[in-house]
Amino acid sequence: MNKKIALIYMGGTFGCIGEPLAPMPDAEFIPQLKKVLAPQFKIECFKAPSIKDSSACTAIDWLMLIQQIQSLQLQNFQHFVIIHGTDTLSYAAATLSRFLAESCHVVLTGSQYPLLNIQGDNTREFTDALDNLNTALDAVTRLPVGVYLAFYHQVIHARTTLKAHSTALDAFKGLKAEQQIAVDHSVIQVQLSHIEKAKSLNIVNWMMVPTEILQVEHNLENFSKHAPHFLIIQAYGVGNLAVNAGIIQKIKNLQENGCQIILSTQVPLGGMDQRYAISQWIKDSKILVSDALSQADLYAKIVKIYLQYPSSEQWHDHWYDHPE
C-alpha cells in the first residue's frame, strides 16, 4: 500500500515566531518544518492555497484546501496531514469530513504553542506542536479511510470535534477514532463554481438566552428584513424552545423568504430529543432539526447542502438525506 504522505501547511500558532507571535512566511517555515519530520515517514510538504489566522478562515478556504487534496489524489497521494490553526480547527475538520467522506486518509492537527523559537531558527524548548504532528503522522498511516483530528495524544473523528478549552494542551474533545459513527458517504469534487457560490452563503447562529417570548418574536421579525440563507437557533437541553403563535408565523415568513431555520442545542454533548410536548410546534412550523454530530458538523452540513442544491425548498427536502 502506498503510504506517502502529503503534509499541507495552512498556518496557525504552529508556524508562528517572534514576540508578539506572528506567522512565519511559508517559504521560510516549511524548510524548518522538514528538519523535524520523523525519518520513518515518506513525506512531501505543501503550502495550502490559503494561509491565514484560522479565526479568519471560512468555507472558501476549506473548499480550496479540499480542491488541493483532490488534485493531489490524482498524483497518487492518499494520505494527508493538515497543519491548521486551532480557532476554527473543528470547523475545518468537519467540513473536510463532509466533503471528502471516506475517499482518502486525512488527519488535521495544530498546536497551542509554536513549533519554533522566537527567532525561528530552532525548535521551541516547550511546545506541543511536534507531539501533535507525530501523532497525526502515525494516525494517518494506520487508521481506516476517513477524516480525523489529532491533538494531545488523542485522535478523534473530525465531525465530532469540539474545542473545549481555549489554552490548555488538552483542548479538543470528541469521539475516539476507534468508535463507530454514522458516515455521509457522498463525496463532492470541488469546482471553482462551488468556491464562488460559497462566497454568498449567509448563516446566522442564534444562541438563545432567557428572554421574554415577545422579544424573541420581535427579533425574528428583524431577521426577516435581511433574511439569511440559514438561521440556526441554539435552544436549551435536548432542543427545547418555548414559542407562541406569533413566533411560528415569523418562522413561516422567514421560510417564505428563502431562509431555512434549523433547531439545534447549545449543549455540546447528548444530542437532540423531541419527546416533550413543548416541541409539538416543530411539525407545524416545518422547522428543520439538527442531526449533526457537533456544532461544527452542523455548519459543514449546511455548507454542503447549500452547494449541492440551488433552492431553499431543496435544502429543506434533502436535509434528512443519509446517503449509504
C-alpha positions in Angstrom: 0.0 0.0 0.0 1.2 3.5 -0.9 1.9 5.4 2.4 3.5 8.6 1.1 2.0 11.5 3.0 1.2 15.0 1.7 1.8 17.4 4.6 -0.1 20.6 4.0 0.7 23.7 6.0 -2.2 26.1 6.5 -0.9 28.5 9.2 -1.9 28.9 12.8 0.1 29.1 16.0 2.0 26.1 14.9 4.0 28.2 12.4 4.3 31.4 14.4 7.5 33.1 15.6 8.5 36.3 17.4 7.1 38.5 20.2 4.2 39.1 19.8 3.6 36.0 17.8 3.2 36.4 14.1 3.1 33.8 11.2 6.4 32.9 9.7 6.3 33.1 5.9 5.6 29.7 4.5 8.7 29.8 2.3 10.8 30.1 5.5 8.7 27.9 7.7 8.4 24.8 5.5 12.3 24.2 5.3 12.4 24.4 9.1 9.4 22.0 9.3 11.2 19.5 7.1 14.1 19.4 9.6 11.9 17.9 12.4 10.0 15.3 10.4 10.4 11.8 11.6 12.5 9.7 9.2 10.2 6.7 9.1 7.6 8.6 7.2 7.7 9.3 3.5 6.5 13.0 3.5 6.2 15.7 0.9 5.4 19.2 2.1 3.0 21.6 0.5 1.6 25.0 1.4 -2.2 25.4 1.4 -3.9 27.7 -1.1 -4.9 29.9 1.7 -2.6 30.6 4.7 -4.0 32.9 7.4 -5.0 33.2 11.0 -7.7 30.5 11.4 -10.1 32.9 13.1 -10.4 34.5 9.6 -11.0 31.2 7.8 -14.3 30.4 6.1 -15.8 27.7 3.9 -14.0 29.2 1.0 -10.6 28.5 2.5 -11.5 24.9 3.3 -13.1 24.3 -0.1 -9.8 25.4 -1.7 -8.0 23.0 0.6 -10.3 20.2 -0.4 -9.7 21.0 -4.1 -6.0 20.8 -3.4 -6.3 17.4 -1.7 -8.4 16.1 -4.6 -5.8 17.3 -7.0 -3.1 15.6 -5.1 -5.1 12.4 -5.1 -4.7 12.4 -8.9 -1.0 12.5 -8.2 -1.2 9.2 -6.2 -1.4 10.7 -2.7 -4.0 9.1 -0.5 -2.7 10.1 3.0 -2.9 13.8 4.1 -1.9 15.6 7.3 -3.1 19.2 7.6 -1.5 21.8 10.0 -4.2 24.3 10.8 -4.8 27.0 13.5 -6.9 25.9 16.5 -9.6 28.6 16.5 -11.6 27.1 13.6 -9.9 23.7 13.6 -13.1 21.9 14.4 -14.9 23.6 11.5 -12.1 22.8 9.1 -12.1 19.2 10.2 -15.9 18.8 9.9 -16.0 20.5 6.5 -13.2 18.2 5.1 -15.1 15.2 6.5 -18.4 16.1 5.0 -16.8 16.7 1.5 -14.1 14.0 1.4 -16.0 11.3 3.3 -14.1 8.1 3.0 -12.2 8.9 -0.2 -8.8 9.2 1.4 -7.0 9.3 4.8 -6.9 12.8 6.4 -5.7 13.9 9.8 -5.8 17.5 10.9 -3.7 18.9 13.7 -2.4 22.2 15.2 -0.9 23.4 18.4 -1.3 25.7 21.4 2.4 26.6 21.2 4.6 27.3 18.2 7.0 24.7 16.8 9.9 27.2 16.6 11.6 29.6 19.0 11.3 33.3 18.8 14.0 33.7 16.2 12.6 30.9 14.1 15.9 29.0 13.7 15.3 26.1 16.1 12.5 24.2 17.8 10.9 25.8 20.8 12.0 24.5 24.2 8.4 23.8 25.3 5.9 23.0 22.5 3.1 20.6 21.9 3.5 21.1 18.1 5.9 18.3 17.5 4.0 15.7 19.6 0.7 16.7 17.8 2.3 16.4 14.4 3.8 13.0 15.1 0.5 11.8 16.5 -1.1 12.9 13.3 1.5 11.3 11.1 1.2 8.0 12.9 -2.6 8.0 12.8 -2.8 8.8 9.1 -0.8 5.7 8.2 -2.8 3.2 10.4 -6.4 4.4 10.6 -9.1 3.4 8.1 -10.1 5.9 5.4 -11.8 9.0 6.8 -11.1 12.4 8.3 -9.8 12.7 11.9 -8.2 15.3 14.2 -5.1 14.6 16.3 -4.4 16.6 19.4 -2.7 16.0 22.7 -2.1 12.2 22.1 -5.7 11.7 21.1 -7.2 11.0 17.7 -10.9 11.7 17.2 -13.5 11.7 14.5 -13.4 15.0 12.7 -17.2 15.5 12.7 -17.5 15.2 16.4 -14.7 17.7 17.3 -15.3 20.3 19.9 -12.8 22.9 21.1 -13.3 22.6 24.9 -10.5 24.8 26.2 -9.0 27.9 24.8 -5.4 27.5 26.1 -4.9 24.0 27.6 -2.9 21.4 25.7 -5.8 19.0 26.0 -8.0 21.4 24.1 -10.2 19.2 21.9 -12.9 16.6 22.7 -14.8 14.2 20.5 -15.5 10.5 19.8 -12.3 8.4 19.6 -11.2 7.3 16.2 -11.8 3.7 17.2 -15.5 4.3 17.9 -18.2 3.9 15.2 -20.0 6.9 13.8 -22.6 7.5 11.1 -20.9 8.3 7.8 -22.1 10.6 5.0 -20.6 8.7 2.0 -21.2 11.2 -0.7 -18.1 13.0 -2.0 -18.2 16.3 -3.8 -15.5 17.1 -6.3 -14.9 20.8 -5.5 -15.0 23.0 -8.6 -14.4 26.8 -8.9 -18.2 27.2 -9.2 -18.6 25.8 -5.6 -16.0 28.2 -4.3 -17.7 31.1 -6.0 -21.1 30.1 -4.7 -19.8 29.7 -1.1 -18.9 33.4 -1.1 -22.6 34.3 -1.0 -23.6 31.8 1.8 -25.1 33.6 4.8 -25.5 31.7 8.0 -26.7 33.2 11.3 -26.2 31.3 14.6 -28.6 32.5 17.4 -27.9 31.1 20.8 -30.9 31.6 23.0 -30.7 33.1 26.4 -33.7 33.6 28.8 -35.7 36.3 27.1 -39.3 37.3 27.2 -41.1 35.5 24.4 -42.5 38.7 22.9 -38.9 39.9 22.4 -38.0 36.6 20.7 -40.9 37.3 18.3 -39.5 40.9 17.6 -36.0 39.5 17.0 -37.4 37.1 14.4 -39.2 40.0 12.7 -35.8 41.8 12.5 -34.2 38.8 10.8 -36.9 38.9 8.1 -35.7 42.3 6.9 -32.5 40.7 5.6 -33.1 37.0 5.8 -30.0 34.8 5.8 -29.9 31.5 3.9 -29.9 29.6 7.2 -30.8 30.6 10.7 -29.6 28.2 13.4 -31.5 28.5 16.7 -29.5 27.0 19.5 -32.1 26.1 22.1 -31.9 24.5 25.5 -31.3 21.0 26.6 -32.4 18.4 24.1 -33.7 21.2 21.8 -36.4 22.8 24.0 -37.7 26.2 23.0 -40.9 28.0 24.2 -42.9 29.5 21.3 -46.2 31.2 20.6 -48.4 31.6 17.5 -46.5 34.8 16.6 -43.1 33.1 16.6 -44.4 30.3 14.4 -45.8 32.8 12.0 -42.5 34.7 11.9 -40.7 31.4 11.2 -43.0 30.7 8.3 -42.4 34.2 6.9 -38.7 33.7 7.0 -39.1 30.3 5.2 -41.2 32.1 2.5 -38.2 34.5 2.1 -35.9 31.6 1.3 -34.5 31.2 4.9 -34.2 27.6 6.3 -34.4 27.6 10.1 -32.6 24.8 12.0 -33.2 23.9 15.6 -30.1 22.9 17.4 -28.9 22.9 21.0 -26.4 25.0 22.9 -25.5 21.9 25.0 -22.4 20.3 23.4 -23.0 16.7 24.4 -26.0 14.4 24.4 -27.7 15.4 21.1 -31.3 16.3 20.3 -34.5 14.7 21.5 -38.1 15.8 20.7 -40.1 13.8 23.3 -41.5 16.8 25.1 -44.9 18.4 24.3 -43.2 21.8 24.1 -41.7 20.6 20.8 -45.0 19.8 19.0 -44.7 23.2 17.2 -41.9 21.8 15.2 -44.2 19.8 12.9 -46.5 22.8 12.3 -43.6 25.2 11.5 -41.7 22.7 9.3 -38.5 23.8 11.1 -35.5 21.6 10.5 -33.9 19.8 13.4 -30.2 19.2 13.5 -29.0 15.7 13.3 -25.3 16.7 13.1 -22.6 15.3 15.4 -21.4 18.7 16.6 -21.9 22.4 16.0 -19.0 22.4 13.6 -20.6 19.4 11.8 -23.9 21.3 11.5 -22.0 24.2 9.8 -20.3 21.7 7.4 -23.7 20.1 6.6 -25.2 23.5 5.8 -22.2 24.3 3.5 -22.5 21.0 1.7 -26.3 21.1 1.1 -26.1 24.8 0.1 -23.6 23.9 -2.6 -25.4 20.7 -3.7 -28.9 22.2 -4.3 -30.0 25.5 -5.8 -33.1 26.4 -3.9 -34.3 26.8 -0.3 -37.1 24.3 -0.9 -34.5 21.7 -2.0 -32.3 22.4 1.1 -35.4 21.6 3.2 -36.4 18.5 1.2 -32.9 16.9 1.2 -32.0 17.9 4.8 -32.5 14.4 6.2 -30.9 12.5 3.3 -28.5 9.9 4.6 -26.6 8.6 1.5 -25.4 5.0 2.0 
